[in-house]
Amino acid sequence: MALTLTAMAHAQEYTPVSDEKIDPSQVWRDVDYVGDGLEGHKMDIYLPKGEQESYKVIVAIYGSAWFANNAKITPMTSFAAPMLDAGYAVVSINHRGSPEAKWPAQINDVKAAIRFVRAHAKEYKFDTSFVGITGFSSGGHLAAYCGVTNGQRLVKSGDVEIDIEGNLGNCLAESSSVDAVVDWSGPVDMLHMDECVRPKDEKSPEAVILGGRDPRVETDWVKVLSPVTLVDKDDAPILIIHGDADPIVPQCLAIHLKTEYDYAGAKAQFISVPGGGHGHPVCFSQPYYQKMVDFFNAQSKR
């Protein structure tokens, strides 16, 4: 209990929010993308104004240091809402929190949600010729992880091997691949979370999601948790937006990910936000929202 409570002190704190200011044409709430009734397996689906036969899709993931299983409303109050305004269908998802399920449960959930989107394209007017993904903080980590593991079921480091695809839901024949990623301030390199030189300790959120393992000792587990260690030339294009004054997730992690993309010959853009902390208010502002919209438009050829 002490481990969880201490780590939760580092997590983003949530206050009640509402998506009343957004203006979708249709909304489906609490769609169970696995079919097991868990709160962590529900999604909300928003279609934009402007009647079309189908809409290209953006999957959005909240930040919570991986603790929350019910924060899917929060992206629609910030970084996901501009994608709805830009004419995309937005699918904001819950995932299981680290207190209830350990890694790789969270990435299994995200990939199950993407498979559901593809399987139910006709029902929800999705154009799955383009499925983008975006997330903030731990959600940015999960979004980036999807981008570096398209078509990959197993991830291995040393003696540690995990199944990142999983077998959740009834849409297993569908692909969980994504076409583009926008990562907002994600902890993408847990090997360097502590002052850009070392992993955090046994009281960190990383330790909780890894089942109480000490990241300083269990480095193979840290590697299979970190997108930066999995980059190759075929990865989905990514836009990384990260404040240079982030006190929670050091900006060096974003730079490391961009460097690995460059080294592999994959497509990556990096935007450093001057004076930007962890999300609000500097990073989450119109100029950077527009950068995201422009990036997804370019990747989807809109």
C-alpha positions as a Markdown table, in Angstrom:
| # | Residue | x | y | z |
|---|---|---|---|---|
| 1 | Met | 0.0 | 0.0 | 0.0 |
| 2 | Ala | 2.8 | 2.4 | 0.8 |
| 3 | Leu | 4.3 | 1.9 | -2.6 |
| 4 | Thr | 1.0 | 2.8 | -4.4 |
| 5 | Leu | 0.2 | 5.7 | -2.2 |
| 6 | Thr | 3.6 | 7.3 | -2.6 |
| 7 | Ala | 3.6 | 6.8 | -6.3 |
| 8 | Met | 0.1 | 8.2 | -6.7 |
| 9 | Ala | 1.4 | 11.5 | -5.2 |
| 10 | His | 3.4 | 11.9 | -8.4 |
| 11 | Ala | 0.3 | 11.3 | -10.6 |
| 12 | Gln | -1.7 | 14.0 | -12.3 |
| 13 | Glu | -4.6 | 15.0 | -10.0 |
| 14 | Tyr | -8.0 | 15.2 | -11.5 |
| 15 | Thr | -10.9 | 17.5 | -10.8 |
| 16 | Pro | -14.4 | 17.0 | -12.3 |
| 17 | Val | -14.5 | 18.1 | -15.9 |
| 18 | Ser | -17.1 | 18.4 | -18.6 |
| 19 | Asp | -17.1 | 18.2 | -22.4 |
| 20 | Glu | -20.1 | 20.4 | -22.7 |
| 21 | Lys | -18.2 | 23.0 | -24.7 |
| 22 | Ile | -17.4 | 20.7 | -27.6 |
| 23 | Asp | -19.9 | 20.4 | -30.5 |
| 24 | Pro | -20.1 | 16.9 | -32.0 |
| 25 | Ser | -22.8 | 15.8 | -34.4 |
| 26 | Gln | -23.2 | 12.4 | -32.6 |
| 27 | Val | -21.8 | 10.9 | -29.3 |
| 28 | Trp | -21.8 | 7.4 | -28.0 |
| 29 | Arg | -20.7 | 7.1 | -24.4 |
| 30 | Asp | -19.3 | 4.1 | -22.4 |
| 31 | Val | -19.0 | 1.8 | -25.4 |
| 32 | Asp | -17.5 | -1.4 | -24.1 |
| 33 | Tyr | -14.7 | -2.2 | -26.5 |
| 34 | Val | -13.8 | -5.5 | -24.8 |
| 35 | Gly | -17.2 | -6.7 | -23.7 |
| 36 | Asp | -16.4 | -7.5 | -20.1 |
| 37 | Gly | -18.1 | -4.6 | -18.4 |
| 38 | Leu | -14.9 | -3.1 | -16.9 |
| 39 | Glu | -14.7 | 0.6 | -16.4 |
| 40 | Gly | -11.2 | 0.5 | -17.9 |
| 41 | His | -12.6 | -1.0 | -21.1 |
| 42 | Lys | -15.1 | 1.8 | -22.1 |
| 43 | Met | -14.7 | 4.4 | -24.8 |
| 44 | Asp | -16.6 | 7.5 | -25.9 |
| 45 | Ile | -17.0 | 8.2 | -29.6 |
| 46 | Tyr | -17.5 | 11.6 | -31.0 |
| 47 | Leu | -18.4 | 12.5 | -34.6 |
| 48 | Pro | -17.7 | 16.0 | -36.0 |
| 49 | Lys | -20.1 | 18.4 | -37.5 |
| 50 | Gly | -20.5 | 18.3 | -41.3 |
| 51 | Glu | -22.3 | 15.3 | -42.6 |
| 52 | Gln | -20.0 | 12.8 | -44.3 |
| 53 | Glu | -20.3 | 9.1 | -45.2 |
| 54 | Ser | -17.3 | 8.4 | -42.9 |
| 55 | Tyr | -14.6 | 10.1 | -40.9 |
| 56 | Lys | -11.0 | 9.5 | -40.4 |
| 57 | Val | -10.2 | 8.6 | -36.8 |
| 58 | Ile | -8.1 | 9.8 | -33.9 |
| 59 | Val | -7.8 | 7.7 | -30.7 |
| 60 | Ala | -7.1 | 9.8 | -27.6 |
| 61 | Ile | -5.6 | 8.7 | -24.3 |
| 62 | Tyr | -5.6 | 10.7 | -21.0 |
| 63 | Gly | -2.6 | 11.1 | -18.7 |
| 64 | Ser | -2.7 | 9.8 | -15.1 |
| 65 | Ala | 0.7 | 8.2 | -14.5 |
| 66 | Trp | -1.2 | 5.1 | -15.6 |
| 67 | Phe | -3.2 | 5.1 | -12.4 |
| 68 | Ala | -6.7 | 6.1 | -13.7 |
| 69 | Asn | -9.2 | 3.8 | -15.3 |
| 70 | Asn | -12.0 | 6.3 | -15.9 |
| 71 | Ala | -10.6 | 9.6 | -17.2 |
| 72 | Lys | -11.6 | 9.4 | -20.9 |
| 73 | Ile | -13.5 | 12.6 | -20.6 |
| 74 | Thr | -10.4 | 14.7 | -20.0 |
| 75 | Pro | -8.8 | 14.7 | -23.5 |
| 76 | Met | -12.1 | 16.2 | -24.9 |
| 77 | Thr | -11.5 | 19.2 | -22.6 |
| 78 | Ser | -8.0 | 19.9 | -24.0 |
| 79 | Phe | -5.8 | 18.3 | -26.7 |
| 80 | Ala | -8.4 | 16.0 | -28.4 |
| 81 | Ala | -11.1 | 18.6 | -29.0 |
| 82 | Pro | -9.3 | 20.4 | -31.8 |
| 83 | Met | -9.2 | 17.1 | -33.8 |
| 84 | Leu | -13.0 | 16.9 | -33.6 |
| 85 | Asp | -13.2 | 20.6 | -34.8 |
| 86 | Ala | -10.9 | 19.6 | -37.6 |
| 87 | Gly | -13.4 | 17.0 | -38.9 |
| 88 | Tyr | -12.1 | 13.8 | -37.4 |
| 89 | Ala | -14.0 | 11.2 | -35.4 |
| 90 | Val | -12.4 | 11.1 | -32.0 |
| 91 | Val | -12.4 | 8.0 | -29.9 |
| 92 | Ser | -11.4 | 8.7 | -26.3 |
| 93 | Ile | -10.7 | 5.6 | -24.3 |
| 94 | Asn | -10.3 | 4.3 | -20.8 |
| 95 | His | -7.7 | 1.7 | -20.0 |
| 96 | Arg | -7.1 | -0.3 | -16.8 |
| 97 | Gly | -5.2 | 1.5 | -14.1 |
| 98 | Ser | -1.9 | 0.2 | -12.7 |
| 99 | Pro | -3.4 | -0.4 | -9.3 |
| 100 | Glu | -5.7 | -3.1 | -10.8 |
| 101 | Ala | -3.6 | -4.4 | -13.7 |
| 102 | Lys | 0.1 | -4.5 | -14.4 |
| 103 | Trp | 2.0 | -4.0 | -17.6 |
| 104 | Pro | 1.4 | -4.9 | -20.4 |
| 105 | Ala | -2.3 | -4.7 | -19.6 |
| 106 | Gln | -2.5 | -1.0 | -20.5 |
| 107 | Ile | -1.1 | -1.4 | -24.0 |
| 108 | Asn | -3.2 | -4.6 | -24.5 |
| 109 | Asp | -6.2 | -2.3 | -23.8 |
| 110 | Val | -5.2 | 0.4 | -26.2 |
| 111 | Lys | -4.6 | -2.2 | -29.0 |
| 112 | Ala | -7.9 | -3.8 | -28.3 |
| 113 | Ala | -9.6 | -0.5 | -28.6 |
| 114 | Ile | -8.0 | 0.1 | -32.0 |
| 115 | Arg | -9.1 | -3.3 | -33.2 |
| 116 | Phe | -12.6 | -2.5 | -32.1 |
| 117 | Val | -12.5 | 0.8 | -34.1 |
| 118 | Arg | -11.6 | -1.1 | -37.2 |
| 119 | Ala | -14.1 | -3.9 | -36.7 |
| 120 | His | -17.0 | -1.4 | -36.1 |
| 121 | Ala | -16.1 | 1.1 | -38.8 |
| 122 | Lys | -19.5 | 0.9 | -40.6 |
| 123 | Glu | -21.5 | 1.2 | -37.4 |
| 124 | Tyr | -19.8 | 4.4 | -36.2 |
| 125 | Lys | -19.0 | 5.9 | -39.6 |
| 126 | Phe | -15.2 | 5.4 | -39.3 |
| 127 | Asp | -12.9 | 5.7 | -42.2 |
| 128 | Thr | -10.2 | 3.4 | -41.1 |
| 129 | Ser | -7.9 | 4.2 | -44.0 |
| 130 | Phe | -6.4 | 6.5 | -41.4 |
| 131 | Val | -6.3 | 5.9 | -37.7 |
| 132 | Gly | -4.1 | 8.3 | -35.7 |
| 133 | Ile | -3.4 | 8.3 | -32.0 |
| 134 | Thr | -2.6 | 10.9 | -29.5 |
| 135 | Gly | -2.1 | 11.1 | -25.8 |
| 136 | Phe | -0.8 | 13.2 | -22.9 |
| 137 | Ser | 1.8 | 12.2 | -20.3 |
| 138 | Ser | 1.2 | 8.5 | -19.6 |
| 139 | Gly | -1.3 | 8.6 | -22.5 |
| 140 | Gly | 1.5 | 10.0 | -24.7 |
| 141 | His | 3.6 | 7.0 | -23.6 |
| 142 | Leu | 0.9 | 4.6 | -24.7 |
| 143 | Ala | 0.3 | 6.4 | -28.0 |
| 144 | Ala | 4.0 | 6.4 | -28.8 |
| 145 | Tyr | 4.2 | 2.7 | -27.8 |
| 146 | Cys | 1.5 | 1.9 | -30.4 |
| 147 | Gly | 3.5 | 3.8 | -33.0 |
| 148 | Val | 6.7 | 1.8 | -32.5 |
| 149 | Thr | 5.0 | -1.6 | -32.3 |
| 150 | Asn | 2.8 | -1.8 | -35.4 |
| 151 | Gly | 2.4 | -5.4 | -36.4 |
| 152 | Gln | 4.4 | -6.6 | -33.4 |
| 153 | Arg | 3.1 | -9.1 | -30.9 |
| 154 | Leu | 6.0 | -9.8 | -28.6 |
| 155 | Val | 8.6 | -7.5 | -27.1 |
| 156 | Lys | 11.7 | -8.9 | -25.5 |
| 157 | Ser | 14.7 | -7.6 | -23.5 |
| 158 | Gly | 17.1 | -10.1 | -21.9 |
| 159 | Asp | 15.0 | -12.8 | -20.2 |
| 160 | Val | 11.8 | -10.6 | -20.2 |
| 161 | Glu | 9.3 | -11.2 | -23.0 |
| 162 | Ile | 5.8 | -9.8 | -23.0 |
| 163 | Asp | 2.8 | -10.1 | -25.3 |
| 164 | Ile | 1.8 | -6.5 | -26.1 |
| 165 | Glu | -1.0 | -7.4 | -28.5 |
| 166 | Gly | -3.0 | -9.4 | -26.1 |
| 167 | Asn | -6.2 | -11.3 | -26.7 |
| 168 | Leu | -8.9 | -9.0 | -25.4 |
| 169 | Gly | -12.3 | -8.6 | -27.1 |
| 170 | Asn | -14.0 | -10.1 | -30.1 |
| 171 | Cys | -12.1 | -8.3 | -32.8 |
| 172 | Leu | -8.9 | -10.3 | -32.9 |
| 173 | Ala | -8.8 | -10.5 | -36.7 |
| 174 | Glu | -8.4 | -6.8 | -37.0 |
| 175 | Ser | -5.2 | -4.8 | -37.0 |
| 176 | Ser | -4.1 | -2.7 | -34.1 |
| 177 | Ser | -1.7 | -0.6 | -36.2 |
| 178 | Val | -1.8 | 3.2 | -36.3 |
| 179 | Asp | -0.9 | 5.5 | -39.1 |
| 180 | Ala | 0.4 | 8.5 | -37.1 |
| 181 | Val | 1.1 | 9.6 | -33.5 |
| 182 | Val | 1.1 | 12.8 | -31.6 |
| 183 | Asp | 2.8 | 12.5 | -28.2 |
| 184 | Trp | 2.2 | 15.2 | -25.7 |
| 185 | Ser | 4.9 | 15.1 | -22.9 |
| 186 | Gly | 5.0 | 11.3 | -22.7 |
| 187 | Pro | 7.5 | 9.5 | -20.5 |
| 188 | Val | 8.9 | 7.5 | -23.4 |
| 189 | Asp | 12.3 | 6.6 | -21.9 |
| 190 | Met | 12.0 | 5.3 | -18.4 |
| 191 | Leu | 15.7 | 4.5 | -18.3 |
| 192 | His | 16.4 | 8.2 | -17.9 |
| 193 | Met | 13.4 | 9.5 | -15.9 |
| 194 | Asp | 15.5 | 10.7 | -13.0 |
| 195 | Glu | 17.4 | 13.8 | -14.0 |
| 196 | Cys | 17.9 | 12.4 | -17.5 |
| 197 | Val | 20.5 | 9.9 | -16.3 |
| 198 | Arg | 18.9 | 7.0 | -14.5 |
| 199 | Pro | 15.5 | 5.3 | -13.8 |
| 200 | Lys | 13.3 | 6.4 | -10.9 |
| 201 | Asp | 13.2 | 4.4 | -7.7 |
| 202 | Glu | 10.8 | 1.8 | -6.3 |
| 203 | Lys | 8.3 | 4.4 | -5.3 |
| 204 | Ser | 7.7 | 5.7 | -8.8 |
| 205 | Pro | 4.6 | 5.2 | -11.0 |
| 206 | Glu | 6.9 | 3.1 | -13.2 |
| 207 | Ala | 7.4 | 0.7 | -10.3 |
| 208 | Val | 3.7 | 0.4 | -9.7 |
| 209 | Ile | 2.9 | -0.4 | -13.3 |
| 210 | Leu | 5.7 | -3.0 | -13.3 |
| 211 | Gly | 4.2 | -4.7 | -10.3 |
| 212 | Gly | 6.5 | -3.2 | -7.6 |
| 213 | Arg | 9.7 | -3.9 | -9.4 |
| 214 | Asp | 12.5 | -1.4 | -8.8 |
| 215 | Pro | 13.3 | 0.2 | -12.1 |
| 216 | Arg | 16.9 | 0.8 | -11.1 |
| 217 | Val | 17.4 | -2.9 | -10.8 |
| 218 | Glu | 14.9 | -4.5 | -13.2 |
| 219 | Thr | 16.2 | -2.7 | -16.3 |
| 220 | Asp | 15.0 | -5.3 | -18.8 |
| 221 | Trp | 11.4 | -4.6 | -17.6 |
| 222 | Val | 12.1 | -0.9 | -17.9 |
| 223 | Lys | 13.2 | -1.5 | -21.5 |
| 224 | Val | 10.0 | -3.4 | -22.5 |
| 225 | Leu | 8.1 | -0.5 | -21.0 |
| 226 | Ser | 9.9 | 2.3 | -22.9 |
| 227 | Pro | 9.1 | 3.2 | -26.5 |
| 228 | Val | 12.5 | 4.6 | -27.1 |
| 229 | Thr | 14.1 | 1.1 | -27.0 |
| 230 | Leu | 11.7 | -0.2 | -29.7 |
| 231 | Val | 12.1 | 2.2 | -32.6 |
| 232 | Asp | 12.8 | 1.0 | -36.1 |
| 233 | Lys | 12.5 | 2.4 | -39.6 |
| 234 | Asp | 9.0 | 1.2 | -40.2 |
| 235 | Asp | 7.4 | 2.9 | -37.2 |
| 236 | Ala | 4.5 | 5.3 | -37.6 |
| 237 | Pro | 5.3 | 8.9 | -38.1 |
| 238 | Ile | 5.3 | 10.9 | -34.9 |
| 239 | Leu | 5.0 | 14.4 | -33.7 |
| 240 | Ile | 6.5 | 15.0 | -30.2 |
| 241 | Ile | 5.4 | 18.1 | -28.3 |
| 242 | His | 7.1 | 18.7 | -25.0 |
| 243 | Gly | 7.7 | 21.7 | -22.8 |
| 244 | Asp | 11.3 | 22.7 | -21.9 |
| 245 | Ala | 10.2 | 23.4 | -18.3 |
| 246 | Asp | 8.4 | 20.2 | -17.6 |
| 247 | Pro | 8.9 | 19.4 | -13.9 |
| 248 | Ile | 7.4 | 15.9 | -14.1 |
| 249 | Val | 8.6 | 14.3 | -17.4 |
| 250 | Pro | 12.0 | 15.7 | -18.4 |
| 251 | Gln | 12.1 | 17.1 | -22.0 |
| 252 | Cys | 15.3 | 15.0 | -22.6 |
| 253 | Leu | 13.1 | 11.9 | -23.0 |
| 254 | Ala | 11.4 | 13.5 | -26.0 |
| 255 | Ile | 14.7 | 14.4 | -27.4 |
| 256 | His | 15.9 | 10.8 | -26.9 |
| 257 | Leu | 12.9 | 9.5 | -28.8 |
| 258 | Lys | 13.4 | 11.9 | -31.7 |
| 259 | Thr | 17.1 | 10.9 | -31.8 |
| 260 | Glu | 16.2 | 7.2 | -32.0 |
| 261 | Tyr | 13.7 | 7.9 | -34.8 |
| 262 | Asp | 16.3 | 9.9 | -36.7 |
| 263 | Tyr | 18.9 | 7.1 | -36.2 |
| 264 | Ala | 16.5 | 4.5 | -37.5 |
| 265 | Gly | 15.4 | 6.5 | -40.5 |
| 266 | Ala | 11.8 | 6.8 | -39.3 |
| 267 | Lys | 9.8 | 10.0 | -39.6 |
| 268 | Ala | 9.6 | 12.2 | -36.5 |
| 269 | Gln | 9.1 | 15.9 | -35.7 |
| 270 | Phe | 9.9 | 17.5 | -32.4 |
| 271 | Ile | 8.5 | 20.7 | -31.0 |
| 272 | Ser | 10.0 | 22.2 | -27.9 |
| 273 | Val | 7.6 | 24.5 | -26.1 |
| 274 | Pro | 9.4 | 27.4 | -24.5 |
| 275 | Gly | 8.4 | 27.7 | -20.8 |
| 276 | Gly | 6.1 | 24.8 | -21.2 |
| 277 | Gly | 5.4 | 22.7 | -18.1 |
| 278 | His | 3.4 | 19.5 | -18.0 |
| 279 | Gly | 0.4 | 20.2 | -20.2 |
| 280 | His | -1.6 | 23.2 | -19.1 |
| 281 | Pro | -1.4 | 26.1 | -19.7 |
| 282 | Val | 1.5 | 26.7 | -22.1 |
| 283 | Cys | 1.6 | 23.5 | -24.0 |
| 284 | Phe | -2.1 | 23.1 | -24.2 |
| 285 | Ser | -2.8 | 26.2 | -26.3 |
| 286 | Gln | -4.0 | 27.0 | -29.8 |
| 287 | Pro | -0.6 | 27.3 | -31.5 |
| 288 | Tyr | 0.4 | 23.8 | -30.5 |
| 289 | Tyr | -3.1 | 22.4 | -31.1 |
| 290 | Gln | -2.8 | 23.7 | -34.6 |
| 291 | Lys | 0.6 | 22.0 | -35.0 |
| 292 | Met | -1.1 | 18.7 | -34.1 |
| 293 | Val | -4.0 | 19.3 | -36.5 |
| 294 | Asp | -1.6 | 20.2 | -39.3 |
| 295 | Phe | 0.5 | 17.1 | -38.7 |
| 296 | Phe | -2.5 | 14.7 | -38.7 |
| 297 | Asn | -3.8 | 16.4 | -41.8 |
| 298 | Ala | -0.5 | 16.0 | -43.6 |
| 299 | Gln | -0.3 | 12.3 | -42.6 |
| 300 | Ser | -3.9 | 11.6 | -43.6 |
| 301 | Lys | -3.5 | 13.7 | -46.8 |
| 302 | Arg | -6.5 | 15.8 | -45.9 |
